[in-house]
Amino acid sequence: MKYIFSKTIIIGLGGSIMYPLEIDIDFLKMFRKCILRNILNGHKFIIVAGGGKIARKYQEATQKICKVNNEDKDWLGIHATRLNAHLLRTIFKEKADPVVIDEHNKIKKLNYSITIASGWRPGSSTDYIAAQLAVDFKINEYIISGKPSYVYDKDFVKYLDAKPYFELNWLDYSKLIPKKWIPGFHSPVDPVATNLSLKNNLTAIVVNGGDLKNFNNLINVKEFKGTIIS
């Protein structure tokens, strides 16, 4: 399976890839090399940082202290994404826009090879940010680079017989996930991003973000392992 991208590639980089148990320095070094190398091939990148383990740690901690509503859980997650986004902006400093997109329409034009984004407002994960940026900048697709290698027919962690999908349409995909956003819920593409993608005819490519060889194959129009949702 291969995919041909637009000149600008949007990557939703899962926080669990950047920060599984602690900051994954080795991964970030290799990811940095991969992105910089592909800039030389003529690509631009928008990288949307997820919250991952940091977000969940803060959300879990507050719930052990007091009752927390979904909006406050989301804000904790959003600020975790902003911390991860500034980490990415720092390591790509020589090529990245100094402004992180932390609210809608903060940047109107992509003047740098790399642009970094974080979470914006409560009500979705950073999957939605990736989809909205695709709409804003008239890009046809975005990559969800998280832990799962594919979209599966059921929870692949709980069920060893879970079957992967290689291609899927948005209507069928929407039947596999909750209809509404739940803070901290794990799904390859969240319900809000799903609805936006369906409305705007976007394509999402779900891959295991930790497998940089596969990731590099994907963006260089080579055979890759993953799920295309369109």
Disulfide bonds with the S-S distance in Angstrom:
none
